[in-house]
Amino acid sequence: MFEIIDTVVIGTSLTELSDDVVRAGLGVARASGARVGLVHAFQPQWAYSAGPYLTEAFIQETLEVEKKLAEQRLADQIARLGIRKEEIAGKIIAYGPRTGW
């Protein structure tokens, strides 16, 4: 018995290096009549070095800026790969948990 696939979740680095991965997932989605969910997770560079010395306000502000930049890069990738609006089930851009701070 076959199950119907309605969403294919694809992780992306938002760069041209991940375009082939996104294309492959998009191909599976298109072949099965499914839509795609695009996911990108990030950790700011300063999280590895200066994290314990930063204020909460600075952390929140920079995370918001980085998320907005990532949203633009995802929009660029969607345009670059010709993904149509109706093919997108959702988009998630999130930062990982603060560990070791």
N, C-alpha and C positions, 0 to 999 in steps of 0.2 A: 504494500500500500504506500502510495506517495503522499507526502504532506505538501501543502501549498506554502510556498515561500512568499511572504508579503513584504518583508523588509530585509535588506542586506546591509549590515553594519560594516562600515569601512573606516579603519584608522588611517590618519594622514599626518604627515609632518608639515603639510602646507607648502612644500617646495616641489620643484620639478622632479626631484629624486623620488618622490612618492606618487607621481602621476601614473606610472605603470600599475601600481597597486590599486589606485582608485579606478583606473580604466578596467582592470580585471574584475573588480567588484561590481562596477557599473555594467559590465558585460553579463555577469551572472544575473544581476537584477533585471536587465532588459530581456534576457532570454527567458526568464521565468515570470515576467510581468510584474515584478516587484519594484518597490521604490528603495532608495538608499538613505541610510542614516550616516552622516559624516561626523567623525569624532576626532578631536585633537586635544591632547592633554599636554600641559607644559609646566615647567618649573623654572622660575626666574633664575638667571645666572647668579645674582647676589645671594640666593638661598644657600649656595654651597660655601660661601665664605663670610659674608658680613651679616648674615641673618640675625645672630644674637645681639647685634649692636644697633639695629634699626628700630625706629619707632613704629607703633602700630599704624599711625596715620600714613607714614611713608610707605609701609608695606601695602596697605589697602589702595593707596593712590597709584602706585606703580603696577600693582596687579590689574587694576582697571584699565590702565593705559596699555599694558601688554595684551590684555584680552581684546581690546578694541583693534589693536594692530593685527592680532591673529584673525579676528573676524574679517578684516579687510583682505588678508592673505587667503582666507578660505573663499571669499567672494571672487578673488582673482583666479584661484584654482578652478572653481566652478565654471567661470567664464572661459578659461583656457581650455578646459576639457569639453565644453559644450553640453554641460549637464542642464537639462531643462527644469524649470521650477516644479513642474508636476511630477518629476522623477524623485524629488527630495522629500523624504518622510520627516526628516529633522536634521538639525545641526547642533552639535554640542562642542563647546570649547570650554575647558575647565583646567584649573591649576590643581596640581597634586597637593596632598596634605603637607603641612610644615613638619618635617621630621628632624630630630636632632637639634632643635633650637632650645 
